[in-house]
Amino acid sequence: MNAIFILADSLNRHFLPLYGNGWVQAPNISRLAARGVTFTNHYTGSAPCMPARRDLWTGCLEFPWRPWGACETFDEHLGALCEKSVY
């Protein structure tokens, strides 16, 4: 399985043509989206960037429980979980 996860800070999905925007041109990401799967719903437990990344990559909801921080060394990341499911 190949997966590309695109995460962009301060980018609202309504500014991308693949989500219905008619005045922004983004031919490369539109072509990538046409060949793959795009998501229309997403809910995160943390709004700030670094806690939200940990939420996305590990499934651990962080921001309500501890101060600002990156992924921990003991966190099991999405990539490692995908690799386990292949073998």
Biopython code that builds the backbone (N, CA, C, O; Angstrom):
import numpy as np
from Bio.PDB.StructureBuilder import StructureBuilder

atoms = [
    (1, "MET", "N", (0.840, -1.168, 0.000)),
    (1, "MET", "CA", (0.000, 0.000, 0.000)),
    (1, "MET", "C", (0.892, 1.241, 0.000)),
    (1, "MET", "O", (1.856, 1.322, 0.761)),
    (2, "ASN", "N", (0.568, 2.185, -0.843)),
    (2, "ASN", "CA", (1.256, 3.473, -0.854)),
    (2, "ASN", "C", (0.295, 4.541, -0.355)),
    (2, "ASN", "O", (-0.869, 4.578, -0.752)),
    (3, "ALA", "N", (0.785, 5.393, 0.503)),
    (3, "ALA", "CA", (-0.043, 6.469, 1.041)),
    (3, "ALA", "C", (0.741, 7.770, 1.036)),
    (3, "ALA", "O", (1.915, 7.807, 1.405)),
    (4, "ILE", "N", (0.084, 8.820, 0.619)),
    (4, "ILE", "CA", (0.654, 10.172, 0.691)),
    (4, "ILE", "C", (-0.291, 10.979, 1.566)),
    (4, "ILE", "O", (-1.478, 11.115, 1.269)),
    (5, "PHE", "N", (0.248, 11.501, 2.632)),
    (5, "PHE", "CA", (-0.540, 12.299, 3.569)),
    (5, "PHE", "C", (-0.051, 13.727, 3.451)),
    (5, "PHE", "O", (1.108, 14.008, 3.760)),
    (6, "ILE", "N", (-0.903, 14.630, 3.014)),
    (6, "ILE", "CA", (-0.519, 16.035, 2.848)),
    (6, "ILE", "C", (-1.128, 16.833, 3.989)),
    (6, "ILE", "O", (-2.345, 16.855, 4.176)),
    (7, "LEU", "N", (-0.266, 17.480, 4.740)),
    (7, "LEU", "CA", (-0.699, 18.305, 5.857)),
    (7, "LEU", "C", (-0.118, 19.694, 5.659)),
    (7, "LEU", "O", (1.100, 19.856, 5.600)),
    (8, "ALA", "N", (-0.971, 20.684, 5.557)),
    (8, "ALA", "CA", (-0.518, 22.060, 5.338)),
    (8, "ALA", "C", (-1.118, 22.954, 6.415)),
    (8, "ALA", "O", (-2.334, 22.995, 6.598)),
    (9, "ASP", "N", (-0.257, 23.664, 7.119)),
    (9, "ASP", "CA", (-0.736, 24.607, 8.128)),
    (9, "ASP", "C", (-1.385, 25.809, 7.442)),
    (9, "ASP", "O", (-0.924, 26.264, 6.395)),
    (10, "SER", "N", (-2.419, 26.297, 8.024)),
    (10, "SER", "CA", (-3.094, 27.528, 7.576)),
    (10, "SER", "C", (-3.636, 27.433, 6.155)),
    (10, "SER", "O", (-3.638, 28.425, 5.427)),
    (11, "LEU", "N", (-4.091, 26.257, 5.755)),
    (11, "LEU", "CA", (-4.713, 26.097, 4.446)),
    (11, "LEU", "C", (-6.119, 25.569, 4.655)),
    (11, "LEU", "O", (-6.312, 24.470, 5.175)),
    (12, "ASN", "N", (-7.080, 26.344, 4.254)),
    (12, "ASN", "CA", (-8.466, 25.936, 4.346)),
    (12, "ASN", "C", (-8.815, 25.124, 3.114)),
    (12, "ASN", "O", (-8.473, 25.526, 2.002)),
    (13, "ARG", "N", (-9.480, 24.002, 3.276)),
    (13, "ARG", "CA", (-9.794, 23.142, 2.140)),
    (13, "ARG", "C", (-10.653, 23.841, 1.095)),
    (13, "ARG", "O", (-10.654, 23.440, -0.069)),
    (14, "HIS", "N", (-11.376, 24.866, 1.487)),
    (14, "HIS", "CA", (-12.227, 25.589, 0.540)),
    (14, "HIS", "C", (-11.420, 26.387, -0.487)),
    (14, "HIS", "O", (-11.993, 26.938, -1.426)),
    (15, "PHE", "N", (-10.109, 26.452, -0.319)),
    (15, "PHE", "CA", (-9.252, 27.118, -1.291)),
    (15, "PHE", "C", (-8.671, 26.142, -2.310)),
    (15, "PHE", "O", (-7.836, 26.537, -3.124)),
    (16, "LEU", "N", (-9.088, 24.889, -2.285)),
    (16, "LEU", "CA", (-8.582, 23.897, -3.229)),
    (16, "LEU", "C", (-9.669, 23.527, -4.242)),
    (16, "LEU", "O", (-10.827, 23.344, -3.867)),
    (17, "PRO", "N", (-9.304, 23.418, -5.516)),
    (17, "PRO", "CA", (-10.294, 23.066, -6.542)),
    (17, "PRO", "C", (-10.969, 21.716, -6.289)),
    (17, "PRO", "O", (-12.149, 21.556, -6.602)),
    (18, "LEU", "N", (-10.255, 20.757, -5.736)),
    (18, "LEU", "CA", (-10.847, 19.442, -5.524)),
    (18, "LEU", "C", (-11.975, 19.464, -4.511)),
    (18, "LEU", "O", (-12.758, 18.517, -4.434)),
    (19, "TYR", "N", (-12.069, 20.533, -3.732)),
    (19, "TYR", "CA", (-13.185, 20.683, -2.800)),
    (19, "TYR", "C", (-14.170, 21.750, -3.259)),
    (19, "TYR", "O", (-14.966, 22.242, -2.459)),
    (20, "GLY", "N", (-14.123, 22.111, -4.539)),
    (20, "GLY", "CA", (-15.139, 22.981, -5.103)),
    (20, "GLY", "C", (-14.738, 24.413, -5.392)),
    (20, "GLY", "O", (-15.568, 25.171, -5.894)),
    (21, "ASN", "N", (-13.510, 24.829, -5.104)),
    (21, "ASN", "CA", (-13.101, 26.196, -5.387)),
    (21, "ASN", "C", (-12.915, 26.373, -6.891)),
    (21, "ASN", "O", (-12.252, 25.562, -7.536)),
    (22, "GLY", "N", (-13.502, 27.438, -7.451)),
    (22, "GLY", "CA", (-13.433, 27.658, -8.886)),
    (22, "GLY", "C", (-12.420, 28.692, -9.334)),
    (22, "GLY", "O", (-12.161, 28.814, -10.531)),
    (23, "TRP", "N", (-11.838, 29.443, -8.405)),
    (23, "TRP", "CA", (-10.930, 30.513, -8.838)),
    (23, "TRP", "C", (-9.465, 30.253, -8.515)),
    (23, "TRP", "O", (-8.603, 30.978, -9.012)),
    (24, "VAL", "N", (-9.152, 29.260, -7.711)),
    (24, "VAL", "CA", (-7.757, 28.895, -7.442)),
    (24, "VAL", "C", (-7.355, 27.789, -8.407)),
    (24, "VAL", "O", (-8.116, 26.850, -8.640)),
    (25, "GLN", "N", (-6.156, 27.905, -8.967)),
    (25, "GLN", "CA", (-5.645, 26.864, -9.853)),
    (25, "GLN", "C", (-4.569, 26.071, -9.122)),
    (25, "GLN", "O", (-3.581, 26.636, -8.652)),
    (26, "ALA", "N", (-4.766, 24.777, -9.032)),
    (26, "ALA", "CA", (-3.800, 23.878, -8.391)),
    (26, "ALA", "C", (-3.791, 22.570, -9.188)),
    (26, "ALA", "O", (-4.277, 21.547, -8.706)),
    (27, "PRO", "N", (-3.243, 22.602, -10.397)),
    (27, "PRO", "CA", (-3.350, 21.437, -11.282)),
    (27, "PRO", "C", (-2.665, 20.175, -10.741)),
    (27, "PRO", "O", (-3.168, 19.072, -10.956)),
    (28, "ASN", "N", (-1.560, 20.310, -10.063)),
    (28, "ASN", "CA", (-0.860, 19.121, -9.580)),
    (28, "ASN", "C", (-1.618, 18.410, -8.469)),
    (28, "ASN", "O", (-1.764, 17.188, -8.495)),
    (29, "ILE", "N", (-2.096, 19.170, -7.500)),
    (29, "ILE", "CA", (-2.836, 18.519, -6.410)),
    (29, "ILE", "C", (-4.191, 18.020, -6.913)),
    (29, "ILE", "O", (-4.702, 17.019, -6.409)),
    (30, "SER", "N", (-4.776, 18.698, -7.893)),
    (30, "SER", "CA", (-6.034, 18.227, -8.480)),
    (30, "SER", "C", (-5.824, 16.909, -9.214)),
    (30, "SER", "O", (-6.658, 16.007, -9.124)),
    (31, "ARG", "N", (-4.727, 16.793, -9.934)),
    (31, "ARG", "CA", (-4.413, 15.555, -10.649)),
    (31, "ARG", "C", (-4.146, 14.417, -9.657)),
    (31, "ARG", "O", (-4.603, 13.293, -9.865)),
    (32, "LEU", "N", (-3.417, 14.705, -8.596)),
    (32, "LEU", "CA", (-3.160, 13.699, -7.569)),
    (32, "LEU", "C", (-4.470, 13.234, -6.931)),
    (32, "LEU", "O", (-4.671, 12.039, -6.717)),
    (33, "ALA", "N", (-5.349, 14.174, -6.631)),
    (33, "ALA", "CA", (-6.635, 13.835, -6.014)),
    (33, "ALA", "C", (-7.503, 13.006, -6.951)),
    (33, "ALA", "O", (-8.223, 12.116, -6.499)),
    (34, "ALA", "N", (-7.444, 13.283, -8.243)),
    (34, "ALA", "CA", (-8.248, 12.535, -9.215)),
    (34, "ALA", "C", (-7.813, 11.076, -9.296)),
    (34, "ALA", "O", (-8.617, 10.205, -9.628)),
    (35, "ARG", "N", (-6.555, 10.810, -8.998)),
    (35, "ARG", "CA", (-6.021, 9.442, -9.075)),
    (35, "ARG", "C", (-6.072, 8.705, -7.741)),
    (35, "ARG", "O", (-5.720, 7.528, -7.675)),
    (36, "GLY", "N", (-6.496, 9.368, -6.696)),
    (36, "GLY", "CA", (-6.466, 8.740, -5.371)),
    (36, "GLY", "C", (-7.770, 8.907, -4.626)),
    (36, "GLY", "O", (-8.846, 8.966, -5.221)),
    (37, "VAL", "N", (-7.655, 8.981, -3.324)),
    (37, "VAL", "CA", (-8.803, 9.121, -2.435)),
    (37, "VAL", "C", (-8.653, 10.436, -1.684)),
    (37, "VAL", "O", (-7.572, 10.753, -1.187)),
    (38, "THR", "N", (-9.714, 11.185, -1.604)),
    (38, "THR", "CA", (-9.708, 12.411, -0.799)),
    (38, "THR", "C", (-10.758, 12.262, 0.304)),
    (38, "THR", "O", (-11.734, 11.527, 0.156)),
    (39, "PHE", "N", (-10.542, 12.953, 1.379)),
    (39, "PHE", "CA", (-11.449, 12.882, 2.509)),
    (39, "PHE", "C", (-12.281, 14.152, 2.586)),
    (39, "PHE", "O", (-11.782, 15.252, 2.349)),
    (40, "THR", "N", (-13.547, 13.988, 2.917)),
    (40, "THR", "CA", (-14.436, 15.143, 3.007)),
    (40, "THR", "C", (-14.771, 15.515, 4.444)),
    (40, "THR", "O", (-15.267, 16.613, 4.697)),
    (41, "ASN", "N", (-14.511, 14.622, 5.381)),
    (41, "ASN", "CA", (-14.787, 14.904, 6.794)),
    (41, "ASN", "C", (-13.560, 14.561, 7.625)),
    (41, "ASN", "O", (-12.936, 13.517, 7.435)),
    (42, "HIS", "N", (-13.233, 15.437, 8.528)),
    (42, "HIS", "CA", (-12.144, 15.165, 9.458)),
    (42, "HIS", "C", (-12.405, 15.942, 10.737)),
    (42, "HIS", "O", (-12.824, 17.099, 10.700)),
    (43, "TYR", "N", (-12.161, 15.308, 11.846)),
    (43, "TYR", "CA", (-12.322, 15.949, 13.148)),
    (43, "TYR", "C", (-11.051, 15.720, 13.940)),
    (43, "TYR", "O", (-10.571, 14.592, 14.042)),
    (44, "THR", "N", (-10.514, 16.773, 14.491)),
    (44, "THR", "CA", (-9.302, 16.648, 15.289)),
    (44, "THR", "C", (-9.585, 17.096, 16.715)),
    (44, "THR", "O", (-10.458, 17.928, 16.962)),
    (45, "GLY", "N", (-8.843, 16.540, 17.629)),
    (45, "GLY", "CA", (-9.033, 16.880, 19.028)),
    (45, "GLY", "C", (-8.272, 18.117, 19.457)),
    (45, "GLY", "O", (-8.514, 18.644, 20.543)),
    (46, "SER", "N", (-7.352, 18.593, 18.620)),
    (46, "SER", "CA", (-6.509, 19.733, 18.973)),
    (46, "SER", "C", (-6.435, 20.700, 17.795)),
    (46, "SER", "O", (-6.203, 20.289, 16.658)),
    (47, "ALA", "N", (-6.629, 21.966, 18.070)),
    (47, "ALA", "CA", (-6.549, 22.956, 16.996)),
    (47, "ALA", "C", (-5.116, 23.444, 16.726)),
    (47, "ALA", "O", (-4.770, 23.637, 15.560)),
    (48, "PRO", "N", (-4.269, 23.652, 17.741)),
    (48, "PRO", "CA", (-2.904, 24.106, 17.436)),
    (48, "PRO", "C", (-2.137, 23.068, 16.618)),
    (48, "PRO", "O", (-2.410, 21.871, 16.710)),
    (49, "CYS", "N", (-1.192, 23.527, 15.832)),
    (49, "CYS", "CA", (-0.488, 22.677, 14.854)),
    (49, "CYS", "C", (0.178, 21.437, 15.435)),
    (49, "CYS", "O", (-0.146, 20.322, 15.026)),
    (50, "MET", "N", (1.101, 21.602, 16.379)),
    (50, "MET", "CA", (1.861, 20.446, 16.875)),
    (50, "MET", "C", (0.975, 19.422, 17.580)),
    (50, "MET", "O", (1.114, 18.231, 17.298)),
    (51, "PRO", "N", (0.086, 19.810, 18.465)),
    (51, "PRO", "CA", (-0.799, 18.801, 19.063)),
    (51, "PRO", "C", (-1.687, 18.126, 18.023)),
    (51, "PRO", "O", (-1.939, 16.924, 18.116)),
    (52, "ALA", "N", (-2.164, 18.879, 17.036)),
    (52, "ALA", "CA", (-2.999, 18.289, 15.993)),
    (52, "ALA", "C", (-2.214, 17.253, 15.195)),
    (52, "ALA", "O", (-2.772, 16.224, 14.814)),
    (53, "ARG", "N", (-0.941, 17.501, 14.936)),
    (53, "ARG", "CA", (-0.114, 16.519, 14.230)),
    (53, "ARG", "C", (-0.015, 15.228, 15.034)),
    (53, "ARG", "O", (-0.105, 14.139, 14.468)),
    (54, "ARG", "N", (0.165, 15.337, 16.325)),
    (54, "ARG", "CA", (0.231, 14.121, 17.150)),
    (54, "ARG", "C", (-1.112, 13.399, 17.114)),
    (54, "ARG", "O", (-1.152, 12.171, 17.040)),
    (55, "ASP", "N", (-2.205, 14.145, 17.166)),
    (55, "ASP", "CA", (-3.528, 13.530, 17.050)),
    (55, "ASP", "C", (-3.635, 12.728, 15.759)),
    (55, "ASP", "O", (-4.086, 11.582, 15.764)),
    (56, "LEU", "N", (-3.217, 13.337, 14.657)),
    (56, "LEU", "CA", (-3.338, 12.699, 13.346)),
    (56, "LEU", "C", (-2.417, 11.499, 13.188)),
    (56, "LEU", "O", (-2.840, 10.458, 12.684)),
    (57, "TRP", "N", (-1.175, 11.627, 13.608)),
    (57, "TRP", "CA", (-0.184, 10.575, 13.376)),
    (57, "TRP", "C", (-0.297, 9.411, 14.336)),
    (57, "TRP", "O", (0.090, 8.295, 13.991)),
    (58, "THR", "N", (-0.814, 9.635, 15.526)),
    (58, "THR", "CA", (-0.802, 8.570, 16.531)),
    (58, "THR", "C", (-2.182, 8.202, 17.056)),
    (58, "THR", "O", (-2.351, 7.121, 17.621)),
    (59, "GLY", "N", (-3.156, 9.056, 16.888)),
    (59, "GLY", "CA", (-4.478, 8.792, 17.443)),
    (59, "GLY", "C", (-4.604, 9.181, 18.902)),
    (59, "GLY", "O", (-5.640, 8.933, 19.519)),
    (60, "CYS", "N", (-3.558, 9.790, 19.471)),
    (60, "CYS", "CA", (-3.579, 10.234, 20.872)),
    (60, "CYS", "C", (-4.085, 11.662, 20.940)),
    (60, "CYS", "O", (-3.457, 12.566, 20.388)),
    (61, "LEU", "N", (-5.195, 11.878, 21.597)),
    (61, "LEU", "CA", (-5.675, 13.238, 21.784)),
    (61, "LEU", "C", (-4.831, 13.888, 22.869)),
    (61, "LEU", "O", (-4.789, 13.412, 24.004)),
    (62, "GLU", "N", (-4.166, 14.966, 22.519)),
    (62, "GLU", "CA", (-3.134, 15.492, 23.402)),
    (62, "GLU", "C", (-3.481, 16.804, 24.087)),
    (62, "GLU", "O", (-3.332, 16.908, 25.304)),
    (63, "PHE", "N", (-3.926, 17.780, 23.367)),
    (63, "PHE", "CA", (-3.957, 19.150, 23.865)),
    (63, "PHE", "C", (-4.757, 19.345, 25.154)),
    (63, "PHE", "O", (-4.353, 20.155, 25.988)),
    (64, "PRO", "N", (-5.872, 18.640, 25.355)),
    (64, "PRO", "CA", (-6.596, 18.854, 26.622)),
    (64, "PRO", "C", (-5.839, 18.360, 27.852)),
    (64, "PRO", "O", (-6.147, 18.782, 28.967)),
    (65, "TRP", "N", (-4.848, 17.468, 27.673)),
    (65, "TRP", "CA", (-4.227, 16.790, 28.810)),
    (65, "TRP", "C", (-2.828, 17.271, 29.160)),
    (65, "TRP", "O", (-2.369, 17.070, 30.285)),
    (66, "ARG", "N", (-2.148, 17.899, 28.221)),
    (66, "ARG", "CA", (-0.776, 18.326, 28.512)),
    (66, "ARG", "C", (-0.433, 19.546, 27.681)),
    (66, "ARG", "O", (-1.140, 19.860, 26.723)),
    (67, "PRO", "N", (0.628, 20.232, 28.028)),
    (67, "PRO", "CA", (0.991, 21.426, 27.259)),
    (67, "PRO", "C", (1.487, 21.064, 25.854)),
    (67, "PRO", "O", (1.660, 19.893, 25.515)),
    (68, "TRP", "N", (1.700, 22.067, 25.084)),
    (68, "TRP", "CA", (2.173, 21.974, 23.711)),
    (68, "TRP", "C", (3.364, 21.033, 23.592)),
    (68, "TRP", "O", (4.315, 21.142, 24.366)),
    (69, "GLY", "N", (3.328, 20.121, 22.646)),
    (69, "GLY", "CA", (4.455, 19.224, 22.467)),
    (69, "GLY", "C", (4.351, 18.395, 21.203)),
    (69, "GLY", "O", (3.276, 18.253, 20.621)),
    (70, "ALA", "N", (5.469, 17.857, 20.792)),
    (70, "ALA", "CA", (5.534, 17.039, 19.581)),
    (70, "ALA", "C", (5.239, 15.577, 19.920)),
    (70, "ALA", "O", (4.897, 15.254, 21.058)),
    (71, "CYS", "N", (5.371, 14.705, 18.933)),
    (71, "CYS", "CA", (5.195, 13.273, 19.155)),
    (71, "CYS", "C", (6.252, 12.776, 20.138)),
    (71, "CYS", "O", (7.381, 13.266, 20.160)),
    (72, "GLU", "N", (5.868, 11.811, 20.936)),
    (72, "GLU", "CA", (6.771, 11.217, 21.917)),
    (72, "GLU", "C", (7.493, 10.022, 21.304)),
    (72, "GLU", "O", (7.040, 9.462, 20.306)),
    (73, "THR", "N", (8.610, 9.636, 21.900)),
    (73, "THR", "CA", (9.369, 8.491, 21.394)),
    (73, "THR", "C", (8.595, 7.188, 21.546)),
    (73, "THR", "O", (8.829, 6.240, 20.797)),
    (74, "PHE", "N", (7.687, 7.132, 22.498)),
    (74, "PHE", "CA", (6.912, 5.913, 22.725)),
    (74, "PHE", "C", (5.646, 5.846, 21.869)),
    (74, "PHE", "O", (4.963, 4.823, 21.867)),
    (75, "ASP", "N", (5.325, 6.911, 21.148)),
    (75, "ASP", "CA", (4.135, 6.921, 20.300)),
    (75, "ASP", "C", (4.299, 5.958, 19.129)),
    (75, "ASP", "O", (5.373, 5.875, 18.534)),
    (76, "GLU", "N", (3.243, 5.239, 18.803)),
    (76, "GLU", "CA", (3.247, 4.374, 17.629)),
    (76, "GLU", "C", (2.644, 5.176, 16.477)),
    (76, "GLU", "O", (1.462, 5.520, 16.499)),
    (77, "HIS", "N", (3.459, 5.465, 15.483)),
    (77, "HIS", "CA", (3.055, 6.342, 14.397)),
    (77, "HIS", "C", (2.259, 5.597, 13.335)),
    (77, "HIS", "O", (2.344, 4.375, 13.218)),
    (78, "LEU", "N", (1.490, 6.346, 12.571)),
    (78, "LEU", "CA", (0.659, 5.807, 11.504)),
    (78, "LEU", "C", (1.464, 4.959, 10.522)),
    (78, "LEU", "O", (1.012, 3.888, 10.116)),
    (79, "GLY", "N", (2.640, 5.420, 10.140)),
    (79, "GLY", "CA", (3.479, 4.663, 9.210)),
    (79, "GLY", "C", (3.856, 3.299, 9.749)),
    (79, "GLY", "O", (3.830, 2.313, 9.011)),
    (80, "ALA", "N", (4.206, 3.225, 11.023)),
    (80, "ALA", "CA", (4.570, 1.948, 11.645)),
    (80, "ALA", "C", (3.358, 1.018, 11.713)),
    (80, "ALA", "O", (3.486, -0.189, 11.511)),
    (81, "LEU", "N", (2.196, 1.578, 11.993)),
    (81, "LEU", "CA", (0.987, 0.762, 12.048)),
    (81, "LEU", "C", (0.632, 0.209, 10.676)),
    (81, "LEU", "O", (0.212, -0.943, 10.562)),
    (82, "CYS", "N", (0.798, 1.020, 9.627)),
    (82, "CYS", "CA", (0.532, 0.561, 8.257)),
    (82, "CYS", "C", (1.508, -0.538, 7.870)),
    (82, "CYS", "O", (1.126, -1.519, 7.231)),
    (83, "GLU", "N", (2.763, -0.373, 8.255)),
    (83, "GLU", "CA", (3.773, -1.386, 7.934)),
    (83, "GLU", "C", (3.447, -2.711, 8.606)),
    (83, "GLU", "O", (3.631, -3.771, 8.007)),
    (84, "LYS", "N", (2.968, -2.665, 9.840)),
    (84, "LYS", "CA", (2.602, -3.883, 10.559)),
    (84, "LYS", "C", (1.451, -4.612, 9.858)),
    (84, "LYS", "O", (1.430, -5.842, 9.809)),
    (85, "SER", "N", (0.501, -3.854, 9.321)),
    (85, "SER", "CA", (-0.675, -4.476, 8.709)),
    (85, "SER", "C", (-0.344, -5.162, 7.392)),
    (85, "SER", "O", (-1.100, -6.022, 6.939)),
    (86, "VAL", "N", (0.784, -4.794, 6.765)),
    (86, "VAL", "CA", (1.173, -5.384, 5.486)),
    (86, "VAL", "C", (1.770, -6.763, 5.704)),
    (86, "VAL", "O", (1.552, -7.664, 4.894)),
    (87, "TYR", "N", (2.516, -6.942, 6.781)),
    (87, "TYR", "CA", (3.247, -8.206, 6.984)),
    (87, "TYR", "C", (2.526, -9.156, 7.872)),
    (87, "TYR", "O", (3.019, -10.254, 8.131)),
]
sb = StructureBuilder()
sb.init_structure("model")
sb.init_model(0)
sb.init_chain("A")
sb.init_seg("    ")
for serial, (resi, resn, name, xyz) in enumerate(atoms, 1):
    if name == "N":
        sb.init_residue(resn, " ", resi, " ")
    sb.init_atom(name, np.array(xyz, "f"), 0.0, 1.0, " ", f" {name:<3s}", serial, name[0])
structure = sb.get_structure()
